[in-house]
């Protein structure tokens, strides 16, 4: 059975609201360009703590006791990531150049398909761990912010030439 989750946030907000069938079922909240975020899905809380400069990694924490339940490793050259939850490994990647479609998959099949942008979208998932939905949105937000930084740095230089 597939689950469809929707998200939305305001233009200046750092908090995503997660919904299923129009009902609020959780959130993902961080700070712009921050190193940490917290989220909740169906009453279960999770934390995301990012560290590193060129080799960014994020620990996924259980919100109850703070135990590390997984890790996200970001590719510093391409918008790709690897998610490790327990003994399972998943992969995250954008599916188009506009960064409006992305997926989380493992060696057998796509687990979650996402579409949208930084203000709203949806995720369609198979029977997967709920934290994967948060991780997929967390990773995409990370890359959207990095794209914004890149544009902010490069755009002024084009006018100087």
Buried (B, 14 or more C-beta within 10 A) or exposed (E): EEBEBBBBBEEEEBBBBBBBEEEEBBBBBBEEEEEBBBBBBEEBBBBBBBEEEEEBBBBBBBBEEEEEBBEBBBBEEEBBBBBBBEEBEBBBBBBEEEBBBBBBBEEEEBBBBBBBEBEEBBBBBEEBBBBBBBBBBBBBBBBEBBEEEEEEEEEEEEEEE
